[in-house]
Amino acid sequence: MKLSVSSAWRAPLEAPLRLLVACAILFAPLAGTLAGWLCLVASASLLQPTPAILAGVALSSVGVVLWPLLLLLGYYLRTVREAAEGSTTLPAWNHWFSLTVDGLAMVVTIFLISMWPVVPFVVGGGLMGGFAAIPGMADPRNSLAATFLSLFGSVLGICCLIGFFLIFVALIVMGPMAILRLARTNSVFSAANPFALLVDIFAGGLDYLVFLSLVVVTYVVLFMALSLLTLLSMGILTPVAIMLAPITQVYVKLFSAQLLGQYGRAHLRRTA
């Protein structure tokens, strides 16, 4: 399989207006939250802030923060979907309700995937704590057995925690495949099915690892460039680097979405 990295690189740059819209939406939560709290401070000098006013400002701030993030997640998913269908440009910013629904679907998918390591962590911690408490409940005359059970429980709990920490790391690898499955099937439960995800990842094999490596290298190179910009300018251009950081993040996200869509299209052809 051959991924067109240059095409994925160019896609956000060939649609600068759509890229700027994505960046503006990324900055919208910060601007909206600041505006809301400034309004609260201004109104506090005119009228006494009641719990209702405080709750209203808080809820509006949460809404201003969450909705743009859902739009960005939905746009990312739309980019993956259209790239998988063969598009080499960024999708249009339209049908915002659909983008919001797609963003919610991505949040639910990520939440379901993150739950897989959480339950074993809780079980491992419970085993550790439960067995560690046995000595206090054991017969003092049988201290050897109590000590053995305590050590056994501690070792078992630590093994569970280490083992499922590795699973959590593996879920980072499963994340892009889950997004691709969501773009292909429009089913949250199909996208979060760990067994189906593993089957798809192993079917992709080296190609999938190449995709992940390209995304990671792009992240590292761009953010190292921002760091060097700050260092070489002796801190003078630090505000510029701070402003460029979220824009770079949006760019890399859209680049990775294009690349993931390309991988999904080639993968579908190979497994068809």
C-alpha positions as CSV (number, residue, x, y, z in Angstrom):
1,M,0.0,0.0,0.0
2,K,1.3,3.5,-0.9
3,L,0.2,6.5,1.1
4,S,0.4,9.9,-0.6
5,V,2.0,11.9,2.1
6,S,2.4,14.9,-0.2
7,S,-1.3,14.9,-1.0
8,A,-2.2,14.7,2.7
9,W,0.3,17.6,3.4
10,R,-1.2,19.8,0.7
11,A,-4.9,19.1,1.4
12,P,-5.2,21.6,4.3
13,L,-3.0,24.2,2.5
14,E,-5.1,24.0,-0.7
15,A,-8.2,25.0,1.2
16,P,-6.8,27.8,3.5
17,L,-10.3,29.2,4.2
18,R,-11.5,25.9,5.6
19,L,-8.3,25.5,7.6
20,L,-8.8,29.0,9.0
21,V,-12.4,28.2,9.9
22,A,-11.2,25.2,11.9
23,C,-8.6,27.3,13.7
24,A,-11.2,30.0,14.5
25,I,-13.5,27.3,15.9
26,L,-10.6,26.0,18.0
27,F,-10.1,29.5,19.5
28,A,-13.8,30.1,19.9
29,P,-14.1,28.3,23.3
30,L,-11.4,30.5,24.8
31,A,-12.8,33.7,23.4
32,G,-16.4,32.8,24.4
33,T,-15.4,31.8,27.9
34,L,-13.5,35.1,28.4
35,A,-16.4,37.1,27.0
36,G,-18.8,35.3,29.4
37,W,-16.7,36.0,32.4
38,L,-16.1,39.6,31.4
39,C,-19.9,40.0,31.1
40,L,-20.2,38.6,34.6
41,V,-17.6,41.0,36.0
42,A,-19.3,43.9,34.3
43,S,-22.7,42.9,35.5
44,A,-21.4,42.5,39.1
45,S,-20.8,46.2,39.3
46,L,-24.4,46.9,38.2
47,L,-26.4,44.3,40.0
48,Q,-25.8,41.7,42.7
49,P,-24.7,38.3,41.1
50,T,-27.3,35.8,42.2
51,P,-26.9,32.0,42.0
52,A,-29.1,32.0,38.9
53,I,-26.8,34.5,37.1
54,L,-23.7,32.5,38.1
55,A,-25.3,29.2,36.9
56,G,-26.3,30.8,33.6
57,V,-22.8,32.1,33.0
58,A,-21.3,28.8,33.9
59,L,-23.7,26.8,31.7
60,S,-23.2,29.2,28.8
61,S,-19.5,28.9,29.2
62,V,-19.7,25.1,29.1
63,G,-21.9,25.3,26.0
64,V,-19.5,27.7,24.3
65,V,-16.6,25.4,25.0
66,L,-18.2,22.0,24.1
67,W,-20.0,22.8,20.9
68,P,-16.9,24.1,19.0
69,L,-15.0,21.0,20.1
70,L,-17.8,18.8,18.9
71,L,-17.8,20.6,15.6
72,L,-14.0,20.0,15.2
73,L,-14.3,16.3,16.1
74,G,-17.2,16.0,13.6
75,Y,-15.2,17.8,10.9
76,Y,-12.2,15.5,11.6
77,L,-14.5,12.5,11.1
78,R,-16.0,14.0,7.9
79,T,-12.4,14.5,6.6
80,V,-11.6,10.8,7.2
81,R,-14.8,9.7,5.6
82,E,-14.4,11.8,2.4
83,A,-10.7,10.9,2.1
84,A,-11.6,7.2,2.3
85,E,-14.0,7.9,-0.6
86,G,-11.2,9.3,-2.7
87,S,-11.3,13.1,-1.9
88,T,-8.0,14.9,-1.8
89,T,-9.4,18.2,-0.4
90,L,-10.8,19.3,2.9
91,P,-14.6,18.9,3.1
92,A,-17.0,21.9,3.2
93,W,-18.1,23.5,6.5
94,N,-21.8,22.8,6.1
95,H,-24.5,20.8,7.8
96,W,-23.3,21.8,11.2
97,F,-25.9,19.7,13.0
98,S,-24.5,16.6,11.2
99,L,-21.0,17.7,12.3
100,T,-22.2,18.0,15.9
101,V,-23.8,14.5,15.8
102,D,-20.6,13.1,14.4
103,G,-18.6,14.9,17.1
104,L,-20.8,13.3,19.8
105,A,-20.4,9.9,18.1
106,M,-16.6,10.4,18.3
107,V,-16.8,11.4,22.0
108,V,-18.9,8.3,22.8
109,T,-16.5,6.1,20.8
110,I,-13.4,7.4,22.6
111,F,-15.2,7.0,26.0
112,L,-16.1,3.4,25.3
113,I,-12.5,2.6,24.2
114,S,-11.2,4.3,27.3
115,M,-13.4,2.1,29.5
116,W,-11.6,-1.1,28.6
117,P,-8.5,-0.3,30.7
118,V,-10.6,1.4,33.5
119,V,-12.5,-1.7,34.6
120,P,-9.3,-3.9,34.9
121,F,-7.6,-1.1,36.8
122,V,-10.5,-1.0,39.3
123,V,-10.4,-4.8,39.6
124,G,-6.7,-4.9,40.1
125,G,-6.8,-2.1,42.7
126,G,-9.7,-3.9,44.4
127,L,-7.7,-7.2,44.5
128,M,-4.7,-5.4,45.9
129,G,-6.7,-3.6,48.6
130,G,-8.8,-6.6,49.4
131,F,-6.0,-9.1,49.8
132,A,-3.9,-6.5,51.7
133,A,-6.7,-6.2,54.2
134,I,-6.7,-9.9,54.9
135,P,-4.0,-9.8,57.5
136,G,-6.1,-7.6,59.7
137,M,-9.0,-10.0,59.5
138,A,-6.9,-13.2,59.8
139,D,-6.3,-15.3,62.9
140,P,-3.2,-13.9,64.6
141,R,-2.1,-17.5,65.2
142,N,-1.9,-18.1,61.4
143,S,0.2,-15.1,60.5
144,L,2.2,-17.1,57.8
145,A,-1.0,-17.7,55.8
146,A,-2.1,-14.1,56.2
147,T,1.3,-12.8,55.0
148,F,1.3,-15.2,52.0
149,L,-2.2,-14.0,51.0
150,S,-1.2,-10.4,51.5
151,L,1.9,-10.8,49.3
152,F,-0.1,-12.8,46.7
153,G,-2.7,-10.1,46.5
154,S,-0.2,-7.3,46.2
155,V,1.7,-9.1,43.4
156,L,-1.5,-10.0,41.6
157,G,-2.8,-6.4,41.9
158,I,0.5,-4.9,40.6
159,C,0.6,-7.4,37.7
160,C,-3.0,-6.4,36.8
161,L,-2.1,-2.7,36.9
162,I,1.0,-3.2,34.8
163,G,-0.7,-5.5,32.4
164,F,-3.6,-3.2,31.8
165,F,-1.4,-0.2,31.6
166,L,0.1,-1.8,28.6
167,I,-3.4,-2.4,27.3
168,F,-4.1,1.3,27.8
169,V,-1.0,2.1,25.7
170,A,-2.3,-0.4,23.0
171,L,-5.6,1.5,23.0
172,I,-3.7,4.6,21.7
173,V,-2.8,2.5,18.7
174,M,-6.5,1.4,18.4
175,G,-7.8,4.9,18.4
176,P,-7.3,5.8,14.8
177,M,-8.7,2.5,13.7
178,A,-11.8,3.1,15.8
179,I,-12.3,6.5,14.1
180,L,-11.9,4.8,10.7
181,R,-14.4,2.2,11.6
182,L,-16.8,4.9,12.8
183,A,-16.4,6.7,9.5
184,R,-17.0,3.5,7.5
185,T,-19.9,2.0,9.5
186,N,-21.5,5.1,11.3
187,S,-21.9,2.7,14.3
188,V,-20.4,3.6,17.6
189,F,-20.5,0.1,19.0
190,S,-18.9,-1.3,15.9
191,A,-16.2,1.3,16.1
192,A,-15.5,0.6,19.8
193,N,-15.5,-3.2,19.4
194,P,-12.0,-4.1,20.6
195,F,-11.9,-7.5,18.9
196,A,-12.9,-6.1,15.5
197,L,-10.4,-3.3,16.0
198,L,-7.6,-5.9,16.6
199,V,-8.6,-7.9,13.6
200,D,-8.4,-4.7,11.4
201,I,-5.1,-3.7,12.9
202,F,-3.5,-7.1,12.3
203,A,-5.0,-7.1,8.8
204,G,-3.3,-3.8,8.1
205,G,-0.1,-5.0,9.6
206,L,3.0,-3.0,8.6
207,D,0.9,-0.5,6.6
208,Y,-1.0,0.6,9.7
209,L,2.3,1.0,11.6
210,V,3.6,3.1,8.7
211,F,0.5,5.3,9.0
212,L,1.0,5.7,12.8
213,S,4.7,6.5,12.3
214,L,4.0,9.2,9.7
215,V,1.6,10.9,12.0
216,V,3.9,10.7,15.1
217,V,6.9,12.0,13.1
218,T,4.8,14.9,11.7
219,Y,3.8,15.9,15.2
220,V,7.3,15.7,16.5
221,V,8.9,17.6,13.6
222,L,6.4,20.5,13.7
223,F,6.4,21.0,17.4
224,M,10.2,20.7,17.6
225,A,10.3,23.4,14.9
226,L,8.1,25.6,17.2
227,S,10.4,24.9,20.1
228,L,13.5,25.8,18.0
229,L,11.8,29.0,16.9
230,T,11.4,30.0,20.5
231,L,15.0,29.0,21.5
232,L,16.7,30.6,18.5
233,S,14.8,33.9,19.0
234,M,15.9,34.0,22.6
235,G,12.3,34.0,23.7
236,I,11.3,37.0,21.6
237,L,9.1,35.0,19.3
238,T,7.5,33.0,22.2
239,P,4.1,34.6,21.7
240,V,4.2,33.7,18.0
241,A,5.0,30.1,18.9
242,I,2.2,30.0,21.4
243,M,-0.2,31.3,18.8
244,L,1.1,28.9,16.2
245,A,0.8,25.8,18.5
246,P,-3.0,25.4,18.2
247,I,-2.9,26.1,14.5
248,T,-0.2,23.5,14.1
249,Q,-2.3,21.1,16.0
250,V,-5.3,21.7,13.8
251,Y,-3.1,21.3,10.7
252,V,-1.6,18.0,11.9
253,K,-5.1,16.7,12.8
254,L,-6.4,17.4,9.3
255,F,-3.2,15.9,7.8
256,S,-3.7,12.7,9.9
257,A,-7.4,12.6,8.9
258,Q,-6.4,12.7,5.2
259,L,-3.8,10.1,5.7
260,L,-6.1,7.8,7.7
261,G,-8.8,8.1,5.0
262,Q,-6.2,7.1,2.4
263,Y,-5.2,4.1,4.5
264,G,-8.9,3.2,4.9
265,R,-9.5,3.4,1.2
266,A,-6.5,1.2,0.3
267,H,-7.4,-1.2,3.2
268,L,-10.9,-1.6,1.9
269,R,-9.6,-2.4,-1.6
270,R,-7.2,-5.0,-0.2
271,T,-9.8,-6.7,2.0
272,A,-12.7,-6.4,-0.4
